[in-house]
């Protein structure tokens, strides 16, 4: 038995959830109000002690095991949840290897170095004459002294050897300074300070541990305007959000995150009490950052600077557009990048409109209530893209209408909710002044499903309700392991799998296809391994999962049943197994909804929410049925 299994066996999920949620027994399950979104009328949160799982049938529409619950409740990653729950269950985790322990000790020493650098830069700004211009700059921008202290803001001197001289006296080597990106090597030998005559912004991870720095120029002739730490063992810009260490609790409390572009935007908003604000530090939002935010909320507001809120820059700036040219060399707007995140997260993503010529920090300094009104007026992302495309174009021209519709309709189809899709089509029809039926007619007509062919065991048309719902957890776990095992043994077929699923309008394989926490961690490492080329995929997975999952990885990837002769057959098995896994899970969710609806003690549940979920799941099941009915060679 693995440590994960032993913890699940020792801890009762009902006891864990009951610490923060008032539960009452309802047949074989327990119900209560969901702790992850505001709700005082409909107890749509259910805990199933037999399977050790939980699910919200309301706004969250997600669930999982005891690990996922604690990760979501406390904002922990899997390693932290494993450690805390192991302590509680009295399970002894395997100690780190000497090499791993040495690496962890080294990381802690480098973090101490960065903490010393925070003190060094702040001293230079607050206690030296050279730092006065930096302090004056922050004061002019409206930053208060207490905010400077809270965020650890500072100043890097103009010299080239200040860091080397200061830290060598404290016992840190040049290699240490290079490892955290505080200095850069000279071509002629030696090193020099990376940051000179800049305002310094310490960057911390979600737990508040130092990771690196951002730096802004004071001299307008210097370039670049902003300079961040390079990629280091501690600093990975794609996995960090500035201000999240302060914002994580407010985000959860308000069930909303506001994303701004700049450091000062985030700082001033926090100072004004809008403490659910973070910044991606000038880069396009990526899936890892969305996954990080997913722990806290699924209500996301993109608050862009006015100079980036134009017809094209808005979309480019936050991955709302791909910089691609069509055949006529016109920039084609495409919000798929963010909409895919929205669909996977079932998120409510909105975009603000900021007054021309102003940044978010300037707005809130002028009038906090104006900023509050701007956030309240944020528009759904599809509406924003729709209006951005239509702006400054002659919508009386039939060809322009056709072009706009051709770009917007695919985005609408990516929205997961059928009700929202209908609403957006109606809005587009009004915007273009056309009949909505013409928009529906322009969409691709799907092929009629062919006659069903033989499939793997337990075909959908022979569903047995008694075998679904609460009793499917072992089957789901088994299918998850089977799919993951097949993919680990032939990772090069992942992109072929993605194309096969896309052909039938199905989402690509993702972490959310797995309920088990250990399967999620291994799958996440596998997907990241496939996106890099420095190491073999399996080697990357081995090096990037917790030690406690090493044995499980060996079990999944070491079966050795893939050969040249049966590779194609087993790939077909992978495709069908994944589709069946999704079907079983959807049927289980539908049965859980029916169970709750039929229970007299939960009759007060919001019928609209449950009906909407039922409709969504039924539509998804139909698409999966159609895909599974196709002949193998067509998949």
C-alpha positions, -999 to 999 in steps of 0.1 A, spaced: 0 0 0 14 34 -10 15 63 15 -14 80 -3 -36 49 0 -27 44 36 -36 80 44 -70 76 27 -76 44 46 -68 60 80 -86 94 76 -123 98 72 -132 124 46 -164 132 65 -144 142 95 -120 163 75 -148 182 57 -168 186 89 -141 208 104 -152 237 82 -185 226 66 -217 217 86 -228 184 71 -259 164 76 -265 128 66 -286 122 35 -289 85 27 -254 72 19 -240 107 15 -236 139 34 -247 173 22 -239 209 31 -231 243 18 -200 245 -5 -171 262 12 -156 273 -21 -182 297 -33 -208 321 -17 -241 303 -12 -266 305 17 -297 288 1 -287 257 -17 -266 230 0 -252 216 -33 -220 202 -17 -220 164 -12 -195 140 5 -195 103 -3 -179 83 26 -180 50 7 -157 63 -20 -139 89 1 -148 116 -24 -167 149 -25 -184 170 -52 -200 204 -55 -231 203 -78 -234 241 -77 -212 269 -90 -179 250 -85 -189 219 -103 -158 200 -92 -148 173 -68 -121 148 -58 -106 130 -30 -93 140 4 -61 154 -10 -78 176 -36 -102 189 -9 -73 200 13 -53 214 -16 -83 235 -26 -93 245 9 -58 255 21 -41 264 -12 -15 237 -7 3 218 -35 2 180 -35 35 177 -16 23 200 12 -11 182 14 7 148 15 30 159 43 2 175 65 -23 146 60 5 121 67 13 138 100 -24 137 109 -28 101 99 4 89 116 18 77 84 56 79 80 67 92 47 99 80 31 128 104 39 144 123 12 175 108 -4 208 124 6 209 140 -28 174 154 -26 180 167 9 212 184 -2 194 201 -30 166 213 -7 192 226 18 209 245 -11 175 260 -22 169 273 13 204 288 14 197 306 -19 164 319 -6 183 333 24 206 351 0 176 366 -18 161 377 16 194 394 23 192 411 -11 158 425 -2 173 440 29 202 453 9 181 470 -17 157 485 8 185 499 29 200 515 -3 167 533 -9 157 543 26 191 550 42 214 564 14 213 596 -6 216 577 -38 183 560 -32 163 592 -27 153 594 -64 138 559 -62 119 568 -30 107 600 -47 95 580 -77 75 556 -55 60 586 -35 50 603 -67 33 571 -78 12 571 -46 30 544 -27 29 549 10 58 541 34 40 512 50 33 497 16 70 500 7 78 481 39 51 454 33 62 447 -3 100 451 5 106 477 -23 141 489 -27 168 505 -49 198 490 -67 228 513 -68 245 524 -100 278 507 -94 288 474 -110 302 456 -79 279 465 -50 264 430 -47 297 412 -50 313 433 -23 284 431 0 277 394 -1 312 382 -2 316 398 32 286 377 43 301 344 31 282 340 -2 302 331 -33 301 345 -68 285 312 -78 257 318 -53 250 352 -68 250 338 -103 226 310 -92 200 335 -81 205 359 -110 219 389 -90 250 392 -111 260 383 -147 293 371 -160 317 394 -179 331 382 -212 365 391 -200 360 372 -167 345 380 -134 309 392 -128 290 425 -124 257 435 -109 227 427 -130 205 455 -116 218 491 -116 199 523 -108 165 506 -107 135 504 -84 135 468 -71 104 446 -66 109 414 -47 90 385 -63 77 358 -40 59 325 -46 23 319 -33 38 307 1 57 340 5 92 325 -2 116 346 -22 120 336 -58 136 366 -76 133 403 -85 117 426 -109 134 459 -116 121 492 -132 143 519 -146 146 554 -131 166 569 -160 143 571 -190 173 565 -213 180 531 -198 168 499 -214 149 477 -210 122 495 -189 115 463 -169 140 436 -161 132 404 -143 154 377 -128 166 350 -153 153 315 -151 169 299 -120 162 269 -97 140 293 -77 126 316 -103 102 304 -131 82 333 -143 56 311 -159 47 296 -125 46 328 -105 20 356 -101 32 388 -84 13 396 -52 -3 361 -49 14 357 -14 -8 386 -2 -38 379 -24 -44 342 -19 -67 345 11 -86 376 -2 -91 358 -35 -107 329 -18 -128 351 5 -141 372 -24 -142 343 -48 -126 365 -75 -92 374 -87 -83 406 -106 -53 404 -129 -34 436 -138 -3 440 -159 22 460 -137 39 457 -104 27 492 -93 -8 485 -105 -9 455 -81 8 473 -53 -15 504 -54 -46 483 -57 -36 463 -26 -28 495 -8 -64 507 -16 -79 476 -2 -84 457 -35 -62 429 -22 -75 402 -45 -52 415 -72 -22 398 -89 1 404 -119 16 380 -144 46 404 -146 43 415 -182 39 380 -198 10 363 -214 -11 342 -190 -3 306 -193 -19 273 -183 3 269 -152 -8 303 -139 -44 295 -145 -40 262 -127 -24 281 -98 -54 305 -96 -78 275 -99 -69 266 -63 -85 298 -51 -113 309 -75 -127 305 -110 -140 341 -113 -113 360 -132 -113 397 -141 -86 409 -166 -79 446 -158 -57 458 -186 -39 491 -189 -56 516 -212 -26 516 -235 -30 479 -240 -68 480 -243 -69 489 -280 -84 469 -308 -53 446 -311 -30 451 -282 -55 439 -256 -58 405 -272 -21 401 -278 -12 413 -243 -29 386 -223 -29 356 -247 -63 366 -260 -49 366 -295 -23 346 -314 0 367 -335 -10 349 -367 -16 364 -402 -43 351 -425 -39 347 -463 -46 384 -468 -19 394 -442 -45 408 -418 -41 401 -381 -66 374 -371 -80 378 -336 -83 345 -318 -93 342 -282 -89 304 -282 -58 306 -260 -77 320 -230 -111 304 -239 -95 269 -237 -85 278 -201 -120 290 -194 -136 259 -208 -113 236 -188 -118 255 -156 -155 262 -162 -144 298 -153 -161 331 -155 -135 352 -173 -143 389 -178 -124 420 -192 -126 456 -179 -125 488 -199 -102 514 -183 -104 551 -191 -82 562 -220 -47 573 -210 -49 558 -175 -35 528 -157 -53 508 -130 -32 524 -103 -41 559 -115 -78 551 -115 -78 538 -80 -57 567 -67 -82 592 -83 -113 574 -69 -115 539 -54 -152 538 -61 -146 544 -98 -123 514 -98 -150 493 -80 -175 503 -107 -151 494 -135 -147 459 -120 -185 455 -116 -189 465 -153 -164 440 -166 -177 422 -197 -175 385 -206 -145 377 -227 -165 367 -258 -184 400 -257 -151 419 -253 -135 402 -283 -168 406 -303 -169 444 -297 -132 448 -302 -134 432 -336 -164 453 -346 -149 486 -334 -140 510 -362 -153 487 -389 -182 493 -413 -208 468 -401 -231 479 -429 -208 461 -453 -220 425 -458 -184 412 -463 -173 428 -430 -202 411 -413 -192 378 -428 -156 382 -417 -165 392 -381 -190 363 -378 -164 338 -392 -140 348 -364 -165 351 -335 -186 320 -341 -157 295 -334 -150 313 -301 -187 311 -291 -186 273 -298 -157 270 -274 -178 283 -245 -189 253 -224 -224 264 -214 -251 259 -241 -271 288 -225 -242 312 -227 -235 301 -263 -271 309 -273 -269 343 -255 -237 352 -273 -251 342 -307 -281 365 -301 -257 393 -291 -237 388 -323 -268 387 -344 -279 421 -329 -245 435 -333 -243 425 -370 -280 432 -375 -287 398 -391 -311 370 -384 -297 346 -358 -307 317 -381 -281 328 -406 -254 325 -379 -266 290 -370 -266 280 -407 -230 291 -411 -217 267 -385 -202 234 -395 -228 206 -398 -217 175 -380 -218 141 -397 -247 118 -388 -235 91 -364 -227 58 -382 -239 24 -371 -223 14 -338 -194 -10 -340 -179 -34 -315 -163 -16 -286 -145 -26 -254 -164 -42 -226 -193 -25 -209 -208 -7 -239 -228 25 -233 -261 11 -247 -260 -16 -220 -256 7 -190 -267 -8 -158 -278 20 -134 -270 -2 -104 -234 -4 -116 -231 34 -120 -230 64 -97 -217 56 -63 -202 21 -73 -181 32 -102 -151 46 -83 -131 14 -86 -138 12 -123 -128 49 -128 -96 43 -109 -88 12 -129 -95 29 -162 -75 60 -151 -45 37 -143 -50 18 -176 -50 50 -197 -20 65 -178 -1 33 -182 -7 31 -219 4 67 -224 35 64 -202 46 34 -223 41 53 -256 42 90 -248 51 98 -284 15 89 -293 1 118 -271 -2 142 -300 -19 116 -322 -43 111 -293 -49 148 -292 -57 149 -329 -81 119 -326 -100 136 -298 -101 169 -316 -116 153 -347 -147 145 -327 -149 179 -310 -136 164 -277 -113 181 -253 -77 169 -253 -65 147 -225 -57 167 -194 -51 165 -157 -89 169 -151 -94 135 -167 -80 119 -135 -98 119 -102 -70 103 -82 -45 127 -68 -15 106 -75 -27 101 -111 -31 138 -115 4 145 -103 20 119 -126 -2 130 -155 8 167 -149 45 158 -149 40 137 -181 23 166 -199 51 190 -189 77 164 -199 61 162 -234 64 200 -238 102 201 -231 131 186 -250 160 187 -226 153 153 -211 136 120 -221 99 123 -212 99 94 -187 132 107 -171 116 141 -167 85 125 -150 107 106 -127 126 137 -116 95 159 -112 71 139 -91 72 135 -53 93 106 -39 61 90 -25 48 84 -60 80 68 -74 67 33 -67 33 41 -83 51 54 -114 71 22 -117 39 2 -115 23 22 -143 52 26 -167 70 -7 -161 45 -32 -174 65 -35 -207 35 -48 -228 41 -24 -257 58 -40 -288 60 -30 -324 34 -55 -333 7 -44 -309 15 -7 -306 -13 4 -329 -38 -19 -313 -29 -6 -278 -32 30 -291 -67 22 -302 -73 8 -267 -60 40 -252 -84 61 -273 -114 40 -265 -105 36 -228 -103 74 -224 -136 79 -240 -152 52 -218 -136 67 -188 -153 100 -196 -186 83 -202 -185 64 -169 -176 96 -150 -204 116 -167 -230 88 -160 -218 87 -124 -223 124 -121 -258 122 -136 -267 95 -112 -254 115 -83 -276 144 -94 -306 122 -97 -299 107 -63 -298 142 -47 -329 154 -66 -348 123 -53 -338 127 -17 -364 145 4 -338 160 27 -321 178 -2 -353 189 -20 -343 225 -14 -314 223 -39 -314 249 -67 -333 230 -94 -321 255 -121 -284 247 -113 -290 210 -113 -310 211 -145 -282 231 -162 -256 206 -151 -278 177 -162 -282 193 -197 -244 199 -200 -236 164 -190 -262 149 -213 -248 169 -243 -213 158 -234 -224 122 -231 -239 124 -266 -207 136 -281 -188 108 -265 -213 82 -276 -209 95 -312 -171 93 -310 -171 58 -296 -196 46 -322 -171 54 -350 -150 26 -365 -116 23 -350 -98 34 -382 -118 66 -383 -106 75 -348 
